Amino acid sequence: MDKFEEARITITGIDRQIAILFEKRMDAVKIIADFKNKHGLQIFDQQREHSLLAKNMEYINNKDYVPYYQQFQQNMMEISKSFQEKLMEEKQ
């Protein structure tokens, strides 16, 4: 097997792991949305997002990947906020 095929197999395995982690993350988002709904909190917390992004960028060793990981994190946060909005609307 050549490196190209090995890389594709690696990506497939990683995608499976990401799917599992995504579901775990969204399960946690449900709990966050419920808490925010019960306590009248806003979905968007700019200070928390900035803090999380800064902290999460420290996990990346290859600095060439940082802007892409930042975009990945921001996209995840947008998905989380969208899901929270849906959940909170359903409870009204």
Order of alpha helices (4+ residues) and beta strands (2+ residues): alpha-alpha-alpha
